[in-house]
């Protein structure tokens, strides 16, 4: 992931992308990156991710105790901590409130990553966790059943969390999924129906592309 300074610079860069793309508003959302098994860099609570600097980032342990920096960590640090604890392969977590993906959860419409082959190939299946009271332990508990088998989880009425090996990859998943939601809505406007998911045979063909070649 790089040095602590490089990680902070990357979080600032990703935060600006998220804000400029309209995936977050005001002080919404949070971003973190792993430093080691028990320390992460995370955005400070209450800061606009589009206008933050490295000074707005804190080093905390997985219990949320501040090790370096001033202020309080994101109120959703528990969600980040759970993901890092459950997934040793994850080095970065991004949480945002993209409008269309969030609208899907409000409308009670299941988002299907199997609508588009590039989404299925790069992200896999996406689930929606039930509503949980923001800033409380309900949020990590709502995603706990899904974290090990999924790399992106929609949160009912609360956006989405994506996580991966790098900040760039976690952000790219967010952008790709919101784009897929836009395509789905356009499809419904044009045809009157949401897209048809790829068939099981088509998905198996895609899955074969991901298997190591013998």
N, C-alpha and C positions, 0 to 999 in steps of 0.2 A: 504493500500500500504506500510505502514511502515514509519520509520523516513526518514528525508531528506537524511541522510547519507546512509541508506539502499537503498533508491530509486536510488541514484547516483551509488552505487555499482552494482545494478541490471542493470542499463543502460550500464555501462562499460562491464558487462558480456555479455549482449545481443549484443552489438556492436562487440565484438570479435567473437561470433558465426556467425554473419552476414558476417563478413570479411572472416573468415576461410572457410565458405561454398561457397564463391564466389558470394554472393548476392549483394555485393558492391565492388567497386574498388577505390583505392586512397582515396579521401575525399568525395566520394559519400554518399548519404543517410543521414537520420536524425532520431533521436529517442527522444521521450519526455514522461513524466509522469506527471500526475496531482498532485499538492500539495493541492490546494483548489479551490474554484469556479473561482478565477481570477489569480492564479499563477501556473506555470508549471516549471519543470526542463527540459531543452532541450540541445541537443548537440551544441557545439560551431561551427560556420562556419569555414570551411577549415581544420578541423582535421580528420585524418584517424580514423575511428571507431574501427579498429582492434588494434590500438596502443594508444588509448586515456586513460586518467586517470580521476579521479573525478574532477581534476582542469580544465578539458576541458568542464565541464558542467556548465550551467548558470541557474539561477532562473530568470524568466521573467514574466511579466503580459501578458494577452492575447492580448495586443496591441504591444507586442514585446519589451517593455522597460525593460532594464536590472535592476534587483533588487539586485542580488548577482552574483559575478564572474567577470572575465575580458575577453574582446573580444566582438564579435558580435554573436547573436544567429543565428542558421541555417537560410539561406536565404528563406527557405520554412516554416518559423514559422507561416505564415498566414494560411497555410493549416491545421496545427496542431490546431491553435486557432479556426478555423471554426468548426472542428470536436468536440472539447471540448464544444463549445458554443451550438452546435446542439444536442449533445448527452451527457446528464448528467450521463448516465450509463457508459461512457467510462473514463478509468483512464490512458490509455497508447496508444501511436500512434507510429507506425513503418513505415518508408518509405525506400524502397530499390529499386535496379535496377537488379533483378534476370534475368539472360540472356534469358532463354526460355520464361518466361512470357512477358518480354519486346519484344522479337522477335515476339510473337503472335500479339502484337499491330502494329509492323512494317509491318507484312505481311497482316494485315487487316483480320486476322482470329479470330473469336469470341471464347474466352475461355469459356468452359462450366463446371461449377462446378457439373452439373448433370451427368458428365461422371462417377464419382465414388461415391458410396453411402456414404463413410466415409467423403468425402469432403462436400457433400450436408448436411449431418447431423451436422457437426461441424461448417460450415461456412455459408451455404446457397448460394443464387445466387450471382454471381460476375458480375459486369458490367464494361464497358470500358468508361472512360470519354474522351471527345474530346481533341485534342492537345491544350495545353495552354503554353504560354511563361513562361519558368521556372523563378523562383524568383520574379514573379509579382503577382498581385492580380487576374490575369487570372486563376491561378492554383486553389485557393479555389473556385472561381466562377464556374470552370468546374466541380467540384465534388459536389457542393451544392445540385443539384437535387437528388443525390443518397445517401447522408450521412445517412439520417434517416432510410432508408430501407435496407441498406447493411452494412456489416462489413469489406468488402474488396473491393477496387476499383482499377482497372487497369487504368493507366494514359498513354494515347497514346504517345509513344516514350519516356516515362519517368518512367517506372517501375510500382510500385504498392504501395498503402498505405493500411495498415491493422490496426485495432484498436479494443480494447477490454477492459475488466475489469482489466487486469493485463498485465505487460510487457511480461511475459512468454506466455500468451495466444495469444497476438498480434504477437509475434515472431513465435509461433507454426503455426499460420495461414499462415504466409509467407512461412515457410518451407514446409507445406503440399501442398500449391498451386503450388509451383515450382516443387515439386515431381509429382504432377498430370500433369503438363505440360510436364515433361519428359516422363511419361507413354503415354501421347497422341502422342508425337512425335515418340516414339518406335512403337506404334500401327500403325501409318501411314507408317513407314518404312517397317513393316512386312506385312501389308495388303493392302497398297496403299490408305487407307482412315483413317480419324480421327475416334475416337471412336463414337459409337452411344450413344446419351444421354439416360438416363433412361426414360421410358415412363411416361406419366402423372399418370397412375395408380401406378406405382412403386414409384414415388415421393410422392404421397399421402400416400402410406403405410409407407414410411420413415417419413413423417411429423407426422403421427399418433404416432410414437415413441416419439416425442418431446412434445406431449400434456400431460398436467397433468392427472394422473390417478384418476378417480372418485371413 
